Amino acid sequence: QMQLVESGGGSAQPGGSLRLSCLMTETVFVSMAWYRQAPGKERELVASISRGGTPTFYADSVKGRLTISRDDAKNLVYLQMNNLKPEDTAVYYCNKASGNMWPWGQGAQVTVSS
């Protein structure tokens, strides 16, 4: 069964950067996405990427600051996070971009504060 392992979270100051990684235990042939869930809020999709790397999609709140990429040879999906804002504070998860989701991983906590 597919397992998703997110890593790379941590603390950053506003304007800082973090890079998240998602390791998939099986090779995938679907569009992948990063989601986030802030305290007291529902999980939301922030970025997705099709198989092959294009096209990509970004939520308006992260456009121009977050970049999703994938390395299918290594079963990895990345999320480069630049110019971080306090409102980016959340637990970040990866999963399919649509359809029936695989079991969710533990997520990567991102905390942005001064």
JONORKA-V424400 format. One record per helix or strand of 2 or more residues. SS is the DSSP state (h for helix, s for strand). FROM is the first residue (numbers start at 1). LEN is the number of residues. If there is no record, write none. Layout:
SS&FROM&LEN + SS&FROM&LEN
//
This chain:
s&4&4 + s&10&3 + s&18&7 + s&32&6 + s&44&6 + s&56&3 + s&66&6 + s&76&6 + h&86&3 + s&90&7 + s&108&5
//
